[in-house]
Amino acid sequence: MINLSKSLIASSLTLALMGGGSTAVNANEYVPKYKADVSPEMLTPASVMTKYAGELTFKDGFPTDETFAKANDYMDTARAFTLFGSAVPTVAMHAMLKGHRDIGVIPNRTIALTEQLIDARSLWLTPNTTTPYAHAEINVKNGPVVIEVGSPVISILDNAYFLYVGDIGLGNVQDGGKGGKYLVVGEDYKGEIPNGYIVLKTNTYRQWMLTRPFQSPTETLEETLSKFKKGIKIYPLAEADNPQPVEFMNISGKKYSTLHATDSSIYDELNEVIQYEPANSGDPELLGLAKAIGIEKGKEFKPDARMQKILTEAASLGNAAYKGVMFKPRNPDVYFYPDRKWFSPLSSGSYQFLSKTGARLIDDRVGFHLFATGVTPFMVKPTVGKGSVYEVGSMDESGKMLDGGMNYSVTLPGPIPARDFWSFMVYDNQTRSILETDQKTGGVDSKLAGMKKSEDGSVTIFFGPEPPKGQEKNWVQTVPNKGFNVLLRLYGPEQAWFDKTWKPGDFKLVK
C-alpha cells in the first residue's frame, strides 16, 4: 500500500510538470533529481529598482512587457548617446567640408584662402588669427587626384571620418619642404598608378586638405601667399595632360559656418556622410551603432516619434557630457602640470588617441574634435624647435570656469620657450570659434609691437571686458555673460617646454 502511494505521487508530479492533470505542485518545494549549484548573483529577482528606468519587474527571470519596453528605450538611448560621441569627428569633418561647399568651394578645383587672415565673422573650430589657412576638398569618387606643391607648406589630409590619410609638405619625409607631386588614390581604384608620385591612399571619397603656407622670417605675408599660389596645383589624374588651373577664393571676413550640430540633428549629419561614402568605409563599431538607431547606407533614415524623442534625449545628454569632457576633463593625464589647470586632449602623444596599453582614449578623442581640427602625427609629436604645441585654458586657478565679465591675468615666465613666436587666442564656449568682440585679432601674440615685457622675458597678459590702464597691448577682450576658453600656442617649442621645466601661470582673478 505504501509503495502504491509513492507511485501515485510520482505519477501526479510527472503529470503536473508536463502540464497534464490537475495536481498542484509548489515549485519551491520541488527538488529535482539532477540539481546544479546556482549562485544567487546568476538569478534575476522579481523586482529591481534602477536610477534611469525606475522599477523593473520579472517573471521567473524574464522581463514583463512593461519592463521589456523600458529596457528597449534605455538601450536605444544608450546607443544613441554613445553614437553622439563616436560621431563627433565625422560630423565635424562633414560640417567643415559642407561649410566651404556652401560658399562655392569646388572639390578638386578651389582653394579657400584667408589672405587677410581670419576673424570672428567666420565660424571655425579654434582657428588662429595670426597665420593664414588654405582649405581644399579632395574628392576621389571619380578617380585619383593630383596635388602639386611648389613651396614649403605644413599641410595635412584627413578623410571623411576625420582619420589621418597623410602629411603634405614639411611633415612628409619624402617631401620635407622641397615640394613634390602627390597622388590621392581611393581604395576602389583599379587602374594603374603612374611613377613619380608620393601616393596617399584613402578609403573614403571626400578628404579635407588643410594647409598653412610656411612663412619664413624674411618674408611678408603677401610674399608667402604669392609663392604658395604659384606653386600649388590640384586636378584629377585623368586631366594630367591638360589640367585646369586652381581657383583661389579669398574667404577673409566672410560670414559662413563650418560648425556641426549639437542637438539631435547631429544624427542627420552623420546619415549624410554614411549615405555618400563607400559602404564599409566607416569603423564597424560606428556603423553598428548607427544601424541600431536606423542609420544604414542605402536606406532612408526616418525615425518615428518614439525614436525621435530618444534621439533628442541622447543628444542632450551627449552634448552635456562631452562639453564637460572638453572644458573640465575628468582624465588627470590630460593636464600638463600637477599644479596647473592647463591641459590638452593630445597629451597622450597619439594622433590616434591611443594609450600606452593600446586603449582608445574615447574622451580625449571626442573632446579634441569638439574643440579643434586637423589630425596628424606631425602636430602631436613635434621635435624641439619645430612645429607647434598647444595648451588649453578654460578654468581659473581655483577650477572655476572662465567668466567673460571678470578680469584675469596670466603670466608666462621668461624666457618663453618658443623659437618662432607664441600666441593667445580666446574662443566662445558655445561655438568654440573666435569670441565675438571689438578686437579683430581675438587674442595677442609675441609679434605685437608695443607689448610690455619684463627684463627676464616674462610677459603678463590680461583678459577682461576693459584693458587695465597702460596694458592695452597686453590685453585680450572678453564679453560679460559669455563664457570663454583660451588656447596658448608655442611655435617652435624649445626643450624647456618638453621637459616641463617651464610652465605658464594659471588664470588669476584681478580685482
Secondary structure, DSSP 8 states (H G I E B T S, - for coil): -HHHHHHHHHHHHHHHHTT-SS----TTT---SS-----GGGS--SEEEETTTEEEEEETTEE-HHHHHHHHHHHHHHHHHHHHHHHHHHHHHHHHHHHHHHTT--TTTEEEE-TT---TTEE-SS--SSS--EEEEEE-TTS-EEEEE-S-EEEEEEETTS-EEEEEETT-TTTTTS-EEEEEEETT--S---SS-EEEEESSSEEEEEEEE---TT--HHHHHHHHHHH-EEEEGGGTTS----EEEE-TT--EE----SSTTHHHHHHHHHHHS-TT-S-HHHHHHHHHTT--TTS-----HHHHHHHHHHHHHHHHHHHHHHHS-S-GGGBSSTT---B-TTTTS-TT-B-TTS-B-HHHHHHHHHH-----HHHHS--TTSSEEEEEE-BBTTS-B-BTTS-EEEEE-SS--EEEEEEEEEEETTTSSB--SS-TTSEEETT-TT----TTS-EEEEEESS--TT-GGGEEE--TT-BEEEEEEEEEE-HHHHTTS-----BEE--
